Amino acid sequence: MKGLRILLLITALLAYNLQFAQDEETQDVLSLDRGPIDSQFEFIFTKSGNYRSDGKKYEVVRTISLEKLRQNVLDSLKGFNERASELKATIGGHESTIGSLNEKLEETTNNLAAVTEEKDSMSFLGIMVSKSTYNGILWTVIFSLLALLLFFIYKFRNSNILTQEAKTNLSELETEYEDHRRRALEREQKISRQLQDEINKYKKQK
């Protein structure tokens, strides 16, 4: 019986020490001087007393603790507002940078388009035309000149053939003319001899 009492007493002391240690640990963690606002409210709740009146439960809190909590809340709100202002300023700076980068990108895109257009274009008689149009004009001129060259070659060959034919005809005509002149001369000579023979005969008859 005496041993049971001692055991119960030891158990009660251990339970009290454990509860006391937990309360001290909780008090060490919960404070109005550090930690988030939620833990500070928890600290207020643990430190507040309570009573009932007319069937309603009331919490009794020290005024200094409420003032401290109020000041901490205001400080936290101030910090949040300052942080929000800093973030707004940072966002504004980023938006300004993004706007500037977009302008530079648009300018670069326009310059690239101009360079690409200039690269794909060529000057023809002082007018900028696309390479495809320039190539079309160039090949049209080349084919036109080639067609004119072939036409002139054709006309030259025809003229050359006609000239050769004319020379051949002239040579044949000259040959025929020489033959005709020779035959005419032979006939004239023959007639002259016959006439001379007749004259001679006539003189002999006298």
HELIX and SHEET records of a PDB file:
HELIX    1   1 LYS A    2  VAL A   29  1                                  28    
HELIX    2   2 ILE A   37  LYS A   47  1                                  11    
HELIX    3   3 THR A   63  LYS A  119  1                                  57    
HELIX    4   4 LYS A  131  GLN A  205  1                                  75    
SHEET    1   A 2 GLY A  49  SER A  53  0                                        
SHEET    2   A 2 LYS A  56  VAL A  60 -1                                        
SHEET    1   B 2 SER A 121  PHE A 124  0                                        
SHEET    2   B 2 ILE A 127  SER A 130 -1                                        
END                                                                             
